[in-house]
Structures are given as C-alpha cells and as structure tokens.
Amino acid sequence: RRLSTWLELKALERALGKVSGSTVLDAPCGTGRIDGLLRRHFADITGLDSSNAMLEVYRSQDAARKGIQGDIFNLPFPDQHFDWVVSHRLFHHFDTDELRVAMLKSTARVAREGVVFYAWIKTPFSRRDRSRRQTLALDHVQALVAQSGLVIDSIHYASWPFQPKATLVCRKR
C-alpha cells in the first residue's frame, strides 16, 4: 500500500506541474493528506469537506488552514472563485454517471482555469473491475469530462499500465 500511495502522489505532483495560479479549492480535503503538495503550487488553499470530523483534523494540523464544511454538488462559492479545483480520491466512488458529471460541473463552475481530479481508468493490466471503486474506460471518462464543459489536458497514471489510478488535468473550454 505504501508504494501504491507514493506512486499515486507522484502522479498528482506531475499533474500539478501542469497548472499555474495562486488559488485552489481542495475538495474534498479530508484530513489534508495532499496539503503539502498543494502548498508547493498555490499560495492560497481552501479545503472543503462534508465531514466536520475530517475538518477538525484538517484544521488542527495547521492553524493557517482554511477549512469549511460543504457539499461538492452545491459549492458555497461564486463562479470562477478559484484558479483551480483539485478533487483527489472522490470521483471513483460515484456509481452513476449523473453523479460524476454533477461533481465535475460543480467544481468547474467555481474554477477559472480548470479541475484536477483523480479517477480509476482501465489499463491493460489493471484488475480492479470488481472493486467498490468504479474503474472506467478512458473514452467513457472523456465523454463525462466533455459533458461537464471541460477538456482533458493531460493524464498522469500512478503506474501505467498496471494500476488504474490516474490524475487528470482538465481545462475549461
């Protein structure tokens, strides 16, 4: 698991190297596991999570962290409030395309530049079809991204072609 998590975070780091801006929304932020990576790329980070317990841990680790409770489908921010939105470890938990598109549209609405999100994408050697996490074909993910008003700029796999874990950089059209 440690190697898998390390590879996943390296993929996110490569993806963040493709974006620029000063503000980011980390949604969901959880306990802040990617906060260090975000701080290397953004001056102003806002964390959002639906869980008060997660936010308590998030805030307790660093007094400078801005963490607010909210719903990913109804973000409490005006349009284009952040340069980027990063959504790490959420998309692959949705079991319907309607929820996936709703999440992408909601995050795209509050982003000026685009959305960076983590998904599980089928690869030649991945064997995760019977997982509670949803592994989708790349063309399926591309269609969902397009429906959301975004376009995939780059895909960064944790361990191509063995793992389905991927971080996608999607820009607004």
C-alpha positions in Angstrom: 0.0 0.0 0.0 2.8 2.5 0.7 4.3 2.1 -2.7 0.9 2.4 -4.3 0.1 5.6 -2.3 3.6 7.0 -3.1 3.0 6.4 -6.8 -0.4 8.0 -6.6 1.0 11.1 -5.0 3.8 11.3 -7.6 1.1 11.3 -10.3 -0.6 14.1 -8.6 2.7 16.0 -8.3 3.2 15.6 -12.1 -0.3 16.8 -12.8 0.1 19.9 -10.5 3.3 20.7 -12.5 1.0 21.3 -15.5 -1.1 24.0 -13.8 -0.5 27.5 -12.5 -2.3 30.0 -10.4 -2.5 31.3 -6.9 -5.8 29.9 -5.5 -7.0 26.4 -5.2 -10.0 24.6 -3.7 -9.1 21.2 -2.3 -12.5 19.3 -2.3 -12.8 17.0 -0.5 -9.8 18.0 1.6 -10.2 15.2 4.2 -7.5 15.4 6.8 -5.2 17.3 4.5 -3.1 14.5 3.0 -2.3 16.5 -0.2 -1.9 19.9 1.5 1.9 19.8 1.3 1.7 19.2 -2.5 -0.8 22.0 -2.9 1.3 24.4 -0.9 4.2 23.9 -3.4 2.0 25.1 -6.2 -0.6 27.5 -4.7 -0.3 30.5 -2.3 -4.0 30.3 -1.2 -5.6 27.0 -0.4 -9.1 26.4 0.8 -10.2 23.0 2.0 -13.8 21.8 1.8 -15.2 18.6 3.2 -18.7 17.3 4.1 -17.4 15.8 7.3 -16.9 18.0 10.4 -14.6 15.3 11.9 -12.3 15.4 8.9 -12.2 19.2 9.0 -11.3 19.2 12.7 -8.3 17.1 11.9 -7.5 19.2 8.8 -7.6 22.5 10.8 -5.8 21.1 13.9 -2.7 20.2 11.9 -2.0 23.8 10.8 -3.7 26.9 12.2 -3.3 28.6 8.7 -5.5 26.1 7.0 -8.9 27.4 5.8 -11.3 24.5 6.0 -15.1 24.8 5.6 -17.9 22.3 5.6 -19.8 22.0 2.3 -21.3 19.8 -0.3 -19.3 19.0 -3.5 -22.5 19.2 -5.5 -23.5 22.6 -4.2 -20.3 24.5 -3.6 -20.7 27.7 -1.4 -18.5 29.9 -3.7 -19.3 32.2 -6.6 -18.5 31.3 -10.2 -14.7 31.3 -11.0 -13.7 31.9 -7.4 -10.6 29.7 -7.6 -7.9 29.3 -10.2 -8.1 25.6 -9.9 -10.1 22.9 -8.1 -8.4 19.7 -7.0 -10.6 16.7 -6.2 -8.4 13.9 -5.0 -10.0 10.5 -4.3 -13.7 11.2 -4.8 -14.7 10.6 -8.5 -14.1 6.8 -8.4 -16.5 6.4 -5.6 -19.6 7.5 -7.5 -21.6 4.7 -9.0 -23.5 6.7 -11.6 -22.6 9.0 -14.5 -25.1 11.5 -13.3 -23.2 11.9 -10.0 -19.8 12.1 -11.8 -21.0 14.8 -14.2 -22.7 16.7 -11.4 -19.4 16.7 -9.4 -17.4 17.8 -12.4 -19.8 20.6 -13.3 -20.0 21.9 -9.8 -16.2 22.0 -9.4 -15.8 23.5 -12.9 -18.3 26.3 -12.0 -16.0 27.6 -9.2 -12.8 27.3 -11.2 -11.4 29.9 -13.6 -8.8 27.6 -15.2 -10.0 24.0 -14.6 -10.2 20.9 -12.5 -7.6 18.4 -11.5 -9.2 15.1 -10.4 -8.3 11.6 -9.5 -10.1 8.7 -11.3 -9.6 5.0 -11.8 -9.2 4.3 -15.6 -8.9 0.9 -17.1 -5.4 -0.1 -18.2 -4.2 -3.2 -20.0 -3.1 -4.9 -16.8 -5.3 -3.5 -14.1 -7.6 -6.0 -12.4 -9.9 -3.7 -10.4 -13.2 -4.4 -12.2 -14.7 -6.0 -9.1 -13.9 -3.3 -6.6 -16.3 -0.9 -4.8 -14.3 1.8 -6.6 -15.5 2.5 -10.1 -12.9 1.8 -12.8 -14.0 3.3 -16.2 -12.7 3.1 -19.7 -10.8 6.2 -20.9 -13.3 7.0 -23.6 -16.1 6.9 -21.0 -14.2 9.4 -18.8 -13.5 11.6 -21.8 -17.3 11.7 -22.5 -18.1 12.6 -18.9 -15.5 15.4 -18.9 -16.9 16.8 -22.2 -20.4 16.8 -20.8 -19.1 18.8 -17.9 -17.7 21.6 -20.1 -14.1 20.5 -19.6 -11.4 19.1 -21.9 -8.7 16.7 -20.7 -5.3 18.4 -21.0 -3.2 15.6 -19.6 -3.4 12.3 -17.7 -0.9 11.2 -15.1 -1.0 7.5 -14.2 0.3 6.2 -10.9 1.8 3.2 -12.6 0.9 2.7 -16.3 -0.2 0.1 -17.4 -0.5 -1.8 -14.1 -2.7 0.4 -11.9 -5.9 2.2 -12.8 -5.1 5.2 -10.6 -4.8 8.4 -12.6 -4.9 12.1 -12.1 -6.4 14.2 -14.9 -5.8 17.8 -15.6 -8.9 19.2 -17.3 -9.2 22.8 -18.6 -12.4 24.8 -19.1 -13.5 25.2 -22.7 
